[in-house]
Every structure is written in C-alpha cells, then in structure tokens.
C-alpha cells in the first residue's frame, strides 16, 4: 500500500513540527486541465467537457484528457485537447503549454519539464 501511495501522491513539504503536505497526481492533472481550458481556442479536454458543459459534466470529467508523471519534483504533462475551428494550432498550443506550466509551478512548487499536446479534434460551431 505504501508503494501505491507514493506513486499517486507527491510529498510537497515535510515539516516535522507542523506536518506534511501531499499533492495527488489527480490534483496536478486537474490544474493542467483547468489552465488549458482557460486559453482561447481550446474547446475541451479530450472532447469530454466543453467549457459550457463543465457544470453538467463536472470538473472530474475535465481531467480525463490529461496524463501526469511526477518524478523527483519534475512533472511531465500530456494533454489531449479539442480546439475551436479557426484558431492557429501552433500559437494556441504554445499558449496552452505556457499556461499549464505556469499554473502547475505556481500552485504546487513542482518543476514542469514537458507539456505535450495532442489535438484530438476540432469543434466547428454553427
């Protein structure tokens, strides 16, 4: 059980006088997903939760298009996103990478080494 806990959480802080702070991988994935959907041109994560449908689908469904690997305080993130039609893919992905990296580093103190993006679809609104 100890090994499983170590795999899915990251020990952020260890202060014997106060206690410890552990951050679950799912939390880091959620931060990445929320940051990505804040960028104009991103319609959804993995086609599961468009911004407008977030309240119906729930925030848990948002992180389904995110994979996070944490090793030695370094984070690798893989995102599968659906983009809005008409947006420049390379420029939008660069903004997503910067936003995700910044959000994770600022909120967790971890170093983000990779933010890899896979475009899983294009949303064509009529």
PATOR-171229 format. One record per residue: residue in one letter; residue number from 1; z negated, x negated, y negated of N, C-alpha, C in turn; chain. Coordinates in steps of 0.1 Angstrom, whole numbers. Each point is the difference from the previous one (the first is absolute). Layout:
PATOR-171229
+--------+-----+-------+--------+---------+-------+---------+----------+-------+--------+---------+--------+
! residu ! num !  n.up ! n.east ! n.north ! ca.up ! ca.east ! ca.north !  c.up ! c.east ! c.north ! chaine !
+--------+-----+-------+--------+---------+-------+---------+----------+-------+--------+---------+--------+
!      A ! NUM !     Z !      X !       Y !     Z !       X !        Y !     Z !      X !       Y !      A !
...
+--------+-----+-------+--------+---------+-------+---------+----------+-------+--------+---------+--------+
***
This chain:
PATOR-171229
+--------+-----+-------+--------+---------+-------+---------+----------+-------+--------+---------+--------+
! residu ! num !  n.up ! n.east ! n.north ! ca.up ! ca.east ! ca.north !  c.up ! c.east ! c.north ! chaine !
+--------+-----+-------+--------+---------+-------+---------+----------+-------+--------+---------+--------+
!      X !   1 !     0 !     -8 !      12 !     0 !       8 !      -12 !     0 !     -9 !     -13 !      A !
!      X !   2 !    -7 !    -11 !       1 !    -1 !      -9 !      -12 !    14 !     -5 !      -3 !      A !
!      X !   3 !     8 !     -3 !      10 !    14 !      -6 !       -3 !     8 !     11 !      -6 !      A !
!      X !   4 !    -1 !     13 !       4 !     8 !      10 !       -6 !    -3 !      3 !     -14 !      A !
!      X !   5 !   -13 !     -1 !      -3 !    -5 !       2 !      -14 !     6 !    -11 !      -9 !      A !
!      X !   6 !     0 !    -13 !       5 !     5 !     -11 !       -8 !    15 !      1 !      -2 !      A !
!      X !   7 !     7 !      7 !       9 !    14 !       1 !       -2 !     4 !     11 !     -11 !      A !
!      X !   8 !    -8 !     10 !      -1 !     3 !      11 !       -9 !    -7 !      0 !     -13 !      A !
!      X !   9 !    -9 !    -10 !      -2 !    -7 !      -1 !      -13 !     0 !    -14 !      -4 !      A !
!      X !  10 !    -2 !     -2 !     -13 !    -1 !     -13 !       -6 !   -13 !     -1 !      -7 !      A !
!      X !  11 !    -8 !    -11 !       3 !   -12 !      -2 !       -7 !     2 !     -6 !     -14 !      A !
!      X !  12 !    -2 !      8 !     -10 !     3 !      -4 !      -13 !   -10 !     -8 !      -7 !      A !
!      X !  13 !   -13 !      3 !       3 !   -11 !      -7 !       -7 !   -12 !      0 !      10 !      A !
!      X !  14 !    -6 !    -11 !       0 !   -12 !      -1 !        8 !   -12 !     -6 !      -8 !      A !
!      X !  15 !    -9 !      9 !      -4 !   -12 !      -4 !       -8 !   -11 !      4 !       9 !      A !
!      X !  16 !    -8 !     -9 !       5 !   -11 !       3 !        9 !   -11 !      8 !      -7 !      A !
!      X !  17 !    -2 !     -2 !     -13 !   -10 !       7 !       -7 !     4 !     15 !      -3 !      A !
!      X !  18 !    13 !      2 !      -1 !     5 !      14 !       -3 !     6 !      7 !      12 !      A !
!      X !  19 !     9 !     -7 !       7 !     7 !       6 !       11 !    15 !     -5 !       0 !      A !
!      X !  20 !     8 !      8 !       7 !    14 !      -4 !        2 !     9 !     11 !      -5 !      A !
!      X !  21 !    12 !     -4 !      -3 !    11 !      10 !       -3 !    11 !     -3 !       9 !      A !
!      X !  22 !     4 !     11 !       7 !    12 !      -1 !       10 !    10 !      9 !      -5 !      A !
!      X !  23 !    13 !     -5 !       0 !    11 !       8 !       -4 !     9 !      3 !      12 !      A !
!      X !  24 !     2 !     12 !       4 !     9 !       3 !       11 !    14 !     -2 !      -3 !      A !
!      X !  25 !     8 !     -4 !      10 !    15 !      -1 !       -2 !     6 !     12 !      -6 !      A !
!      X !  26 !    -5 !     12 !       5 !     5 !      13 !       -5 !    -1 !      1 !     -15 !      A !
!      X !  27 !   -11 !     -5 !      -5 !    -3 !       1 !      -15 !    11 !     -9 !      -7 !      A !
!      X !  28 !     2 !    -12 !       5 !    10 !      -8 !       -6 !    14 !      6 !       0 !      A !
!      X !  29 !     3 !      7 !      12 !    13 !       7 !        1 !     1 !     11 !      -9 !      A !
!      X !  30 !   -11 !      7 !      -2 !     0 !      12 !      -10 !     2 !     -5 !     -14 !      A !
!      X !  31 !    -6 !    -11 !      -4 !     2 !      -6 !      -13 !    15 !     -3 !      -2 !      A !
!      X !  32 !     6 !     -7 !      10 !    14 !      -3 !        0 !     9 !     12 !      -2 !      A !
!      X !  33 !    -3 !     10 !       8 !     8 !      12 !       -1 !    -1 !      7 !     -13 !      A !
!      X !  34 !   -12 !      2 !      -5 !    -1 !       6 !      -13 !     6 !     -8 !     -11 !      A !
!      X !  35 !    -1 !    -13 !       0 !     6 !      -8 !      -10 !    15 !      1 !       1 !      A !
!      X !  36 !     6 !      0 !      11 !    15 !       1 !        2 !     5 !     13 !      -5 !      A !
!      X !  37 !    -7 !     11 !       2 !     5 !      13 !       -4 !    -2 !      2 !     -15 !      A !
!      X !  38 !    -7 !     -8 !      -7 !    -1 !       0 !      -15 !    12 !     -5 !      -7 !      A !
!      X !  39 !     9 !     -7 !       8 !    12 !      -6 !       -6 !    11 !     10 !      -1 !      A !
!      X !  40 !     6 !      1 !     -12 !    11 !       9 !       -2 !    12 !     -4 !      10 !      A !
!      X !  41 !     5 !     10 !       7 !    11 !      -3 !        9 !    -5 !      1 !      15 !      A !
!      X !  42 !   -13 !     -1 !       2 !    -5 !       2 !       14 !    -3 !     14 !       2 !      A !
!      X !  43 !     6 !      7 !       9 !    -1 !      14 !        3 !   -12 !      2 !      10 !      A !
!      X !  44 !    -1 !     -9 !      10 !   -10 !       3 !       10 !    -3 !    -13 !       8 !      A !
!      X !  45 !   -10 !      0 !       8 !    -3 !     -10 !        9 !     5 !      4 !      14 !      A !
!      X !  46 !     9 !     -7 !       6 !     5 !       3 !       13 !     5 !     14 !       2 !      A !
!      X !  47 !     4 !      6 !     -12 !     5 !      14 !        1 !   -10 !     11 !       3 !      A !
!      X !  48 !   -13 !     -4 !       0 !   -10 !      10 !        4 !    -6 !      8 !     -11 !      A !
!      X !  49 !    -2 !     -7 !     -12 !    -8 !       7 !      -10 !     6 !     -3 !     -14 !      A !
!      X !  50 !     8 !      9 !      -5 !     5 !      -1 !      -13 !   -11 !      2 !     -10 !      A !
!      X !  51 !     1 !     -5 !     -12 !   -11 !       1 !      -10 !    -4 !     15 !      -2 !      A !
!      X !  52 !    10 !      8 !       0 !    -2 !      15 !       -3 !    -8 !      6 !      12 !      A !
!      X !  53 !     2 !     -5 !      12 !    -6 !       6 !       12 !   -13 !     -7 !       4 !      A !
!      X !  54 !    -4 !    -10 !      -8 !   -12 !      -7 !        4 !   -12 !      9 !       2 !      A !
!      X !  55 !    -2 !     10 !      -9 !   -12 !       8 !        2 !     1 !      8 !      13 !      A !
!      X !  56 !    12 !      4 !       4 !     1 !       8 !       13 !    -1 !     -9 !      12 !      A !
!      X !  57 !     6 !    -11 !       0 !     1 !      -9 !       11 !   -14 !     -8 !       2 !      A !
!      X !  58 !    -6 !     -3 !     -12 !   -12 !      -8 !        0 !     2 !    -14 !      -1 !      A !
!      X !  59 !    -9 !     -7 !      -6 !     1 !     -14 !       -2 !     1 !     -9 !      12 !      A !
!      X !  60 !    -6 !      5 !      11 !     1 !      -8 !       13 !    14 !     -1 !       5 !      A !
!      X !  61 !     9 !     10 !      -2 !    14 !      -1 !        4 !     8 !    -10 !      -8 !      A !
!      X !  62 !    -5 !     -3 !     -11 !     7 !      -9 !       -9 !     1 !    -14 !       6 !      A !
!      X !  63 !   -10 !     -5 !       6 !    -1 !     -14 !        5 !     8 !     -2 !      13 !      A !
!      X !  64 !     6 !     11 !       5 !     8 !      -2 !       13 !    11 !    -10 !      -1 !      A !
!      X !  65 !     6 !     -2 !     -11 !    11 !      -9 !       -2 !    -5 !    -14 !      -4 !      A !
!      X !  66 !   -12 !     -3 !       3 !    -6 !     -13 !       -5 !    -6 !     -7 !      12 !      A !
!      X !  67 !     3 !    -13 !       2 !    -7 !      -8 !       10 !    -6 !    -12 !      -8 !      A !
!      X !  68 !   -12 !     -3 !       3 !    -8 !     -10 !       -7 !    -5 !    -10 !      11 !      A !
!      X !  69 !     2 !    -13 !      -3 !    -6 !     -10 !        9 !    -9 !     -9 !      -9 !      A !
!      X !  70 !   -13 !     -2 !       3 !    -9 !      -8 !       -8 !    -5 !    -11 !       9 !      A !
!      X !  71 !     2 !    -12 !      -5 !    -4 !     -12 !        8 !    -5 !    -11 !     -10 !      A !
!      X !  72 !   -12 !     -4 !       1 !    -6 !     -10 !       -9 !     2 !      3 !     -15 !      A !
!      X !  73 !    -4 !     12 !      -3 !     0 !       5 !      -14 !    14 !      1 !      -6 !      A !
!      X !  74 !    11 !      0 !       8 !    13 !       1 !       -4 !     6 !     13 !       6 !      A !
!      X !  75 !     8 !      7 !      -8 !     5 !      13 !        4 !    15 !      0 !       1 !      A !
!      X !  76 !     6 !      5 !      11 !    14 !       2 !        1 !     2 !     15 !       1 !      A !
!      X !  77 !     9 !      6 !      -9 !     2 !      14 !        0 !    14 !      3 !       3 !      A !
!      X !  78 !     2 !     10 !       9 !    14 !       5 !        2 !     0 !     15 !      -4 !      A !
!      X !  79 !    10 !      4 !      -8 !     1 !      13 !       -5 !    13 !      6 !       4 !      A !
!      X !  80 !     0 !     13 !       4 !    13 !       7 !        3 !     0 !     12 !     -10 !      A !
!      X !  81 !    10 !     -1 !     -10 !     0 !      10 !      -10 !    13 !      8 !      -1 !      A !
!      X !  82 !    -1 !     11 !      -6 !    12 !       8 !       -3 !     2 !      0 !     -15 !      A !
!      X !  83 !    12 !     -4 !      -4 !     2 !      -1 !      -14 !     8 !     12 !      -6 !      A !
!      X !  84 !    -2 !      2 !     -13 !     8 !      10 !       -7 !    14 !     -5 !      -2 !      A !
!      X !  85 !    10 !      9 !       1 !    14 !      -3 !       -2 !     2 !     -4 !     -15 !      A !
!      X !  86 !     8 !    -10 !      -2 !     3 !      -5 !      -14 !    -8 !    -11 !      -5 !      A !
!      X !  87 !   -10 !     -5 !       7 !    -8 !     -11 !       -4 !     5 !    -13 !       6 !      A !
!      X !  88 !    -1 !    -11 !      -8 !     5 !     -13 !        5 !   -10 !     -4 !      11 !      A !
!      X !  89 !     5 !     -2 !      12 !    -9 !      -4 !       11 !    -7 !    -13 !      -2 !      A !
!      X !  90 !     7 !    -11 !      -3 !    -7 !     -13 !       -1 !   -10 !      0 !     -12 !      A !
!      X !  91 !     3 !      6 !     -11 !    -9 !       0 !      -11 !   -12 !      9 !       3 !      A !
!      X !  92 !     2 !     11 !       6 !   -11 !       9 !        4 !    -9 !     -7 !      10 !      A !
!      X !  93 !     6 !     -6 !      10 !    -8 !      -7 !       10 !    -8 !    -11 !      -6 !      A !
!      X !  94 !     5 !     -7 !     -10 !    -7 !     -11 !       -6 !   -13 !      6 !      -8 !      A !
!      X !  95 !     2 !     11 !      -6 !   -11 !       7 !       -7 !   -11 !      4 !      10 !      A !
!      X !  96 !     5 !      6 !      12 !    -9 !       4 !       10 !    -8 !    -12 !       5 !      A !
!      X !  97 !     7 !    -11 !       3 !    -7 !     -12 !        5 !   -11 !     -5 !     -10 !      A !
!      X !  98 !     4 !     -1 !     -12 !   -10 !      -4 !      -11 !   -12 !      9 !      -1 !      A !
!      X !  99 !     3 !     13 !       0 !   -11 !      10 !       -1 !    -9 !      0 !      12 !      A !
!      X ! 100 !     5 !     -1 !      12 !    -8 !       0 !       12 !    -8 !    -13 !       1 !      A !
!      X ! 101 !     6 !    -11 !      -3 !    -7 !     -13 !        0 !   -12 !      1 !     -10 !      A !
!      X ! 102 !     3 !      4 !     -12 !   -10 !       1 !      -11 !   -12 !      9 !       4 !      A !
!      X ! 103 !     4 !     12 !       5 !   -10 !      10 !        3 !   -10 !     -5 !      11 !      A !
!      X ! 104 !     6 !     -6 !      11 !    -8 !      -5 !       11 !    -9 !    -11 !      -5 !      A !
!      X ! 105 !     6 !    -10 !      -7 !    -8 !     -11 !       -4 !   -11 !      4 !     -10 !      A !
!      X ! 106 !     3 !      9 !      -9 !   -10 !       4 !      -10 !   -12 !      8 !       6 !      A !
!      X ! 107 !     4 !      9 !      10 !   -10 !       8 !        6 !    -8 !     -6 !      11 !      A !
!      X ! 108 !     5 !     -9 !       7 !    -6 !      -6 !       12 !    -4 !    -15 !      -1 !      A !
!      X ! 109 !     6 !     -7 !      -9 !    -2 !     -14 !       -1 !     7 !     -8 !      10 !      A !
!      X ! 110 !     8 !      6 !       9 !     8 !      -7 !       10 !    13 !     -5 !      -7 !      A !
!      X ! 111 !     6 !    -11 !       6 !    12 !      -5 !       -5 !    12 !      6 !       8 !      A !
!      X ! 112 !     9 !      6 !      -7 !    12 !       6 !        6 !    11 !    -11 !       1 !      A !
!      X ! 113 !     4 !     -3 !      12 !    11 !     -11 !        2 !    14 !      6 !       1 !      A !
!      X ! 114 !     1 !     12 !       6 !    13 !       7 !        3 !    -1 !     15 !      -3 !      A !
!      X ! 115 !    10 !      5 !      -6 !     2 !      15 !       -1 !    14 !      2 !       4 !      A !
!      X ! 116 !     2 !      4 !      12 !    14 !       2 !        6 !     3 !     15 !      -1 !      A !
!      X ! 117 !    12 !      4 !      -4 !     3 !      13 !       -2 !    13 !      4 !       8 !      A !
!      X ! 118 !    -1 !     11 !       7 !    11 !       6 !        7 !     4 !     13 !      -6 !      A !
!      X ! 119 !    12 !      2 !      -4 !     4 !      13 !       -6 !     4 !      8 !      12 !      A !
!      X ! 120 !    -8 !     11 !       2 !     2 !       9 !       12 !     9 !     12 !      -4 !      A !
!      X ! 121 !     3 !      2 !     -13 !     8 !      11 !       -3 !     2 !      1 !     -15 !      A !
!      X ! 122 !     8 !      9 !      -4 !     3 !       4 !      -14 !    -2 !     14 !      -2 !      A !
!      X ! 123 !    -8 !      4 !     -10 !    -2 !      14 !       -3 !    10 !      5 !     -11 !      A !
!      X ! 124 !     8 !      9 !       4 !    10 !       6 !       -9 !    -4 !     13 !      -5 !      A !
!      X ! 125 !    -6 !      1 !     -12 !    -5 !      13 !       -5 !    12 !      8 !      -6 !      A !
!      X ! 126 !     0 !     13 !       2 !    11 !       8 !       -5 !    -4 !      7 !     -13 !      A !
+--------+-----+-------+--------+---------+-------+---------+----------+-------+--------+---------+--------+
***
